[in-house]
Amino acid sequence: MKKLSAFLIFLAFAMTTTAQQRQAPAYPLVTHDPYFSIWSVTDGINASPTQHWTGTEQSLLGLIKVNGKTYRFLGKESVSYKDVVPPADSRNYKARSTETDPGQGWEQPGYDDSSWTLSAAPFGDNERAGTSWKSDDLWYRRTFDMPGKNKGEVFLKLRHDDNIKVYINGIQIYECECWNEEYKYYEIPENVLGLLKKKDNVLAIHVRNTAGGQWLDAGLVESVEPEEKALAARQTGLNLSATQTEYTLECGPVDVKLTFTSPLLMDDLDLFARPVSYISIKAASGDDKEHKVQVYFGAASSLASNLPVQEMTSERSSTENLSYLRTGTTAQPVLEKKGDNLRIDWGYLYVAAAKDARTTQYVTAATGASENFISGRFGKKIGIRGRQLMLNTVFPEEKLQEEKEYLVMLGYDDLYSIQYFGENLRPWWNKDGKNTIQNELEEAFVQYDEIIRKCEDFDRTLREEAVAAGGEKYAGICEIGYRQSIAAHKLVESPQGELLFLSKENFSNGCINTVDVTYPSAPLYLRYNPELLEGMLSGIFYYSESGRYKEPFPAHDIGTYPLANGVVYGEPMPVEESGNMIILTAAIAYANGNADYAKKHWASLTTWANYLSEKGFDPGNQLCTDDFAGHLARNANLSVKAIVALGSYGYLADMLGDRKTAEKYTGMAKDMALKWKKLADAGDHYALTFDDKNTWSQKYNLVWDKIMHFGIFPEEIYETEIAYYLKKQNAYGLPLDNRSDYTKSDWILWTATLADSKETFRTLTDPVHRFATETGNRVPMSDWHFTSSGDVRGFQARSVVGGYFINMLGERWKK
């Protein structure tokens, strides 16, 4: 009997461990577009504060009081700071500075800086700076007092661009050859704090500009510890699916099931575009006894601000079935900012709950929000304005034994989403300006049960299909990619009445509607709704066809998100983008069974095909989509793209009944493919470039020839390449080519789809799953990592993970 009991204990432990097994580098919670996108970056949902995909904290907090004891089941209380020497984002101040090298000793307290300029901080090269600084170097000195002993730890609060050295009273406390776009906190050593005087201490900084923007602001802050803390609930389960992330936790004698659902179902664009996510909190007795329970949910106003210091407004209101809190910035700078590492600071966040749930909703300062609930005070209510607020929803205390659901909905009304060639566009769900977010929240609430059922059915079907296509680990990769890819886009309607589904190049350069980001993203949308892929191409077609872009090849992009007013990337990729647009237009035709979309843009496609017929086979020294690897001439994989694109153009011409053109371009592509085979042949593989047989690369562009069954390239090329790739694998995947250890995980999935067996496919793709579940970089899935270490090289939260669905698409398109 004891042996059986021990076995059951072991089994229970094993099941718990498996349930919590890491499934992703970060977990999507609320995912709708590049701005409304909240993630957990730890496997435990209550092990860290929730974040925007950029890494900036956007706190969601969940607490449950059980028999008077409070447990935290969602998020983690933010670290709070109190100003000691306020930086400029808290209070205006002046500092002395010079742009001329002051020589030795300038950082010492006794140095005479009376000849330096006394001017307002922050220092920088844009209109937000208090003092303009545009030279290579800036030296900064600020005198401050420290009259009393601090209760908490003291930190340097610093934002700088670029390289920096920081001193206090002549002692260096920080140095970095780097830059940041937001304030960071660095603990000041005890020995330095011990030397601080009551008066006339000196904070001295040297910052050097090396490239790009310029900025400097600094201060000292003290950490503030809460007087009362909630107990961390014990997580017992975790499951990531396509549209849901689900956790189970033990809160003393009560069990909680916490589910985040973003119902991104592509067969219903009105639902797909609705900016409302569900947060379901189900509580039940874990010991079959009755317990006194009260549930709390908090959402920080930072979800609606770019920087935490922005002033916010808030209000409480209701609809027929819902009560809600709303918050947004006072300034409302609609579509005034563009760039990469930014959050939205216009429009309004909504936190809604059912009226019949009889919740208490109120707004307080974010600091102390959990303490207020723990103590039962609910806190001091904030008026209409404030900074760093918390939107609090408290459900009534009740006795609980059977399971009960507490439902909260988060919604975001961004008012206007995109500026498209000078015209501000509303979001898809309100494209005519006649809808309201209140109506969308009402619809979301009324349809809740039906929507959850649809999401669960979809998630189950997607997983089954992915397992059949590539195995359990492949299914896990696809589940990681689903919400991430979608949430890197915004759905709007153009002034011409066309659907636009515009991507943002998250953490690569911030461009909008980048063609060579659309290209790898495409398989997901071809599988579930090709109309969305049309919406990813239409902006580029319009840019050329309107006469705004006059080159004989497509533009790289149409702006910097969210301003789509024309190309901003410094250098075109003529063969890359021409090939991408033609291949994807053919893929839409293949998916739809007609070439209607191609027919609308036939003149552009013809121009680009003619360009490739002249320039595509043996490309000159230029960039391709892997632009981070630098320029490359005679790129064999880029040549493959051009050849497949010419075959795609022939395929489209045939669908449109133009047999002569079809024969010409299909024949041209096949002739080029045979010539390519000879030029790239390096014996047991095919080279990276035509002129160097000691090189190799992934030929991922071949995948379209295979899955669309064009038959342009001999199948023996696939077989030769796959056999060679299997010799080049590292622990975390197949390198992109011989030039570096890094890879692109989307291309690995494409390359693996060339394999002729599922076993070989899994051999090539399982390392991508290993990267996702072992990398030390806890950020939304990066598509660019080192294959030996599993470290992220760059990029995160990008749409290109939609490319993971290539094998599912190929299986669906099998003849």
FENUR-V528505 format. One record per backbone hydrogen bond with DSSP energy under -0.5 kcal/mol. NH is the residue of the N-H (numbers start at 1). CO is the residue of the C=O. If there is no record, write none. Layout:
nh = (NH & NH)
co = (CO & CO)
This chain:
nh = (5 & 6 & 7 & 8 & 9 & 10 & 11 & 12 & 13 & 14 & 15 & 16 & 17 & 18 & 19 & 20 & 21 & 27 & 29 & 30 & 32 & 32 & 33 & 37 & 38 & 39 & 40 & 45 & 47 & 51 & 52 & 53 & 55 & 58 & 61 & 62 & 63 & 64 & 65 & 66 & 66 & 67 & 67 & 69 & 71 & 72 & 73 & 73 & 74 & 75 & 80 & 82 & 84 & 85 & 90 & 91 & 95 & 96 & 97 & 98 & 106 & 108 & 111 & 113 & 116 & 117 & 119 & 119 & 121 & 122 & 123 & 124 & 125 & 129 & 130 & 131 & 133 & 138 & 139 & 140 & 141 & 142 & 144 & 146 & 146 & 155 & 156 & 157 & 157 & 158 & 158 & 159 & 161 & 162 & 163 & 164 & 165 & 166 & 167 & 168 & 169 & 170 & 171 & 172 & 173 & 174 & 176 & 178 & 180 & 184 & 186 & 188 & 192 & 193 & 194 & 195 & 196 & 201 & 203 & 204 & 204 & 205 & 206 & 207 & 208 & 209 & 215 & 216 & 217 & 219 & 220 & 221 & 222 & 223 & 224 & 225 & 231 & 233 & 233 & 234 & 235 & 236 & 237 & 238 & 239 & 241 & 241 & 245 & 246 & 247 & 248 & 249 & 250 & 251 & 251 & 252 & 254 & 255 & 256 & 257 & 258 & 258 & 259 & 259 & 260 & 261 & 261 & 262 & 263 & 264 & 265 & 266 & 268 & 272 & 273 & 274 & 274 & 276 & 277 & 278 & 279 & 280 & 280 & 281 & 281 & 282 & 282 & 283 & 283 & 284 & 285 & 286 & 287 & 291 & 293 & 293 & 294 & 296 & 297 & 298 & 299 & 300 & 301 & 303 & 304 & 305 & 310 & 312 & 313 & 314 & 315 & 317 & 319 & 323 & 324 & 325 & 326 & 327 & 328 & 329 & 330 & 333 & 334 & 336 & 339 & 342 & 348 & 349 & 350 & 351 & 352 & 352 & 353 & 355 & 357 & 358 & 359 & 360 & 361 & 362 & 364 & 366 & 369 & 372 & 373 & 374 & 375 & 376 & 377 & 378 & 382 & 386 & 388 & 390 & 391 & 392 & 392 & 393 & 394 & 395 & 396 & 398 & 400 & 404 & 406 & 407 & 408 & 409 & 410 & 411 & 412 & 413 & 414 & 416 & 417 & 418 & 419 & 420 & 420 & 421 & 421 & 423 & 425 & 428 & 430 & 431 & 433 & 440 & 441 & 442 & 443 & 444 & 445 & 446 & 447 & 448 & 451 & 452 & 453 & 454 & 455 & 456 & 457 & 458 & 459 & 460 & 461 & 462 & 463 & 464 & 465 & 466 & 467 & 468 & 469 & 470 & 471 & 471 & 475 & 476 & 477 & 478 & 479 & 480 & 481 & 482 & 483 & 484 & 485 & 486 & 487 & 488 & 489 & 490 & 492 & 492 & 493 & 494 & 497 & 500 & 501 & 502 & 502 & 504 & 505 & 506 & 508 & 509 & 510 & 512 & 513 & 515 & 517 & 518 & 519 & 521 & 522 & 522 & 524 & 524 & 525 & 525 & 526 & 527 & 528 & 529 & 532 & 533 & 534 & 535 & 536 & 536 & 537 & 537 & 538 & 540 & 541 & 542 & 543 & 544 & 545 & 546 & 547 & 548 & 549 & 550 & 558 & 560 & 561 & 563 & 564 & 564 & 565 & 566 & 577 & 578 & 579 & 580 & 581 & 582 & 583 & 584 & 585 & 586 & 587 & 588 & 589 & 590 & 591 & 592 & 593 & 594 & 599 & 600 & 601 & 601 & 602 & 605 & 606 & 607 & 608 & 609 & 610 & 611 & 612 & 613 & 614 & 614 & 615 & 616 & 617 & 619 & 622 & 622 & 627 & 629 & 630 & 632 & 634 & 636 & 636 & 637 & 639 & 640 & 641 & 642 & 643 & 644 & 645 & 646 & 647 & 648 & 649 & 650 & 651 & 652 & 653 & 654 & 655 & 656 & 657 & 658 & 659 & 662 & 663 & 664 & 665 & 666 & 667 & 668 & 669 & 670 & 671 & 672 & 673 & 674 & 675 & 676 & 677 & 678 & 679 & 680 & 681 & 682 & 684 & 687 & 689 & 690 & 692 & 695 & 697 & 698 & 700 & 702 & 703 & 704 & 705 & 706 & 707 & 708 & 709 & 710 & 711 & 717 & 718 & 719 & 720 & 721 & 722 & 723 & 724 & 725 & 726 & 727 & 728 & 729 & 730 & 732 & 733 & 735 & 735 & 736 & 738 & 740 & 743 & 745 & 748 & 749 & 750 & 751 & 752 & 753 & 754 & 755 & 761 & 762 & 763 & 764 & 765 & 766 & 768 & 769 & 770 & 771 & 772 & 773 & 774 & 774 & 775 & 778 & 779 & 784 & 785 & 786 & 787 & 790 & 793 & 794 & 795 & 796 & 797 & 797 & 798 & 801 & 802 & 803 & 804 & 805 & 806 & 807 & 809 & 810 & 811 & 812 & 813 & 814)
co = (1 & 2 & 3 & 4 & 5 & 6 & 7 & 8 & 9 & 10 & 11 & 12 & 13 & 14 & 15 & 16 & 18 & 40 & 38 & 38 & 33 & 36 & 36 & 35 & 30 & 51 & 27 & 43 & 44 & 39 & 56 & 37 & 52 & 50 & 298 & 74 & 296 & 71 & 294 & 64 & 69 & 65 & 292 & 66 & 64 & 231 & 62 & 71 & 62 & 45 & 224 & 222 & 220 & 220 & 87 & 87 & 119 & 141 & 117 & 139 & 103 & 105 & 108 & 111 & 113 & 97 & 95 & 117 & 93 & 216 & 216 & 131 & 214 & 126 & 122 & 122 & 124 & 207 & 98 & 205 & 96 & 203 & 201 & 197 & 198 & 221 & 186 & 155 & 219 & 156 & 184 & 217 & 215 & 178 & 208 & 176 & 206 & 174 & 204 & 171 & 202 & 107 & 168 & 170 & 166 & 166 & 164 & 176 & 160 & 158 & 156 & 154 & 189 & 189 & 190 & 192 & 193 & 144 & 142 & 167 & 202 & 140 & 165 & 138 & 163 & 136 & 161 & 123 & 159 & 157 & 85 & 155 & 82 & 153 & 80 & 223 & 70 & 72 & 231 & 250 & 233 & 248 & 248 & 19 & 246 & 239 & 244 & 260 & 239 & 258 & 237 & 256 & 234 & 249 & 254 & 250 & 251 & 284 & 249 & 282 & 247 & 256 & 257 & 280 & 245 & 259 & 278 & 243 & 261 & 262 & 263 & 264 & 265 & 268 & 269 & 270 & 271 & 274 & 410 & 261 & 408 & 259 & 278 & 279 & 406 & 257 & 280 & 281 & 404 & 255 & 401 & 253 & 253 & 400 & 291 & 398 & 65 & 63 & 393 & 61 & 391 & 59 & 389 & 300 & 301 & 302 & 307 & 386 & 328 & 384 & 326 & 324 & 322 & 353 & 317 & 351 & 315 & 349 & 313 & 304 & 311 & 345 & 332 & 333 & 561 & 340 & 413 & 327 & 411 & 325 & 350 & 409 & 323 & 321 & 354 & 355 & 354 & 394 & 359 & 392 & 390 & 388 & 366 & 368 & 369 & 370 & 371 & 372 & 372 & 372 & 363 & 312 & 308 & 364 & 299 & 362 & 390 & 297 & 360 & 295 & 357 & 293 & 291 & 283 & 281 & 405 & 279 & 352 & 277 & 350 & 275 & 348 & 412 & 414 & 425 & 425 & 562 & 418 & 423 & 419 & 564 & 420 & 418 & 491 & 427 & 428 & 430 & 436 & 437 & 438 & 439 & 440 & 441 & 442 & 443 & 445 & 447 & 448 & 449 & 450 & 451 & 452 & 453 & 454 & 455 & 456 & 457 & 458 & 459 & 460 & 461 & 462 & 463 & 464 & 465 & 466 & 466 & 467 & 471 & 472 & 473 & 474 & 475 & 476 & 477 & 478 & 479 & 480 & 481 & 482 & 483 & 485 & 486 & 502 & 490 & 500 & 426 & 498 & 494 & 492 & 535 & 490 & 500 & 488 & 511 & 504 & 505 & 505 & 505 & 559 & 503 & 556 & 514 & 514 & 515 & 517 & 518 & 519 & 521 & 802 & 521 & 522 & 522 & 523 & 524 & 525 & 529 & 529 & 530 & 531 & 532 & 533 & 533 & 534 & 534 & 537 & 537 & 538 & 539 & 540 & 541 & 542 & 544 & 543 & 543 & 548 & 512 & 563 & 510 & 560 & 419 & 562 & 563 & 558 & 573 & 574 & 575 & 576 & 577 & 578 & 579 & 580 & 581 & 582 & 583 & 584 & 585 & 586 & 587 & 588 & 589 & 589 & 595 & 596 & 597 & 598 & 599 & 601 & 602 & 603 & 604 & 605 & 606 & 607 & 608 & 609 & 610 & 611 & 611 & 612 & 612 & 616 & 620 & 632 & 625 & 626 & 627 & 622 & 619 & 634 & 688 & 688 & 635 & 636 & 637 & 638 & 639 & 640 & 641 & 642 & 643 & 644 & 645 & 646 & 647 & 648 & 649 & 650 & 651 & 652 & 654 & 653 & 657 & 658 & 659 & 660 & 661 & 662 & 663 & 664 & 665 & 666 & 667 & 668 & 669 & 670 & 671 & 672 & 673 & 674 & 675 & 676 & 677 & 685 & 682 & 680 & 692 & 634 & 689 & 692 & 686 & 736 & 698 & 699 & 700 & 701 & 702 & 702 & 703 & 704 & 706 & 705 & 705 & 714 & 714 & 715 & 716 & 717 & 718 & 719 & 720 & 721 & 722 & 724 & 725 & 725 & 733 & 787 & 730 & 728 & 733 & 742 & 696 & 737 & 785 & 783 & 744 & 745 & 746 & 747 & 748 & 749 & 751 & 752 & 757 & 758 & 759 & 760 & 761 & 762 & 765 & 765 & 766 & 767 & 768 & 769 & 770 & 771 & 771 & 776 & 777 & 794 & 743 & 791 & 741 & 786 & 784 & 784 & 507 & 506 & 780 & 781 & 781 & 798 & 799 & 800 & 801 & 802 & 803 & 804 & 805 & 806 & 807 & 808 & 809 & 811)
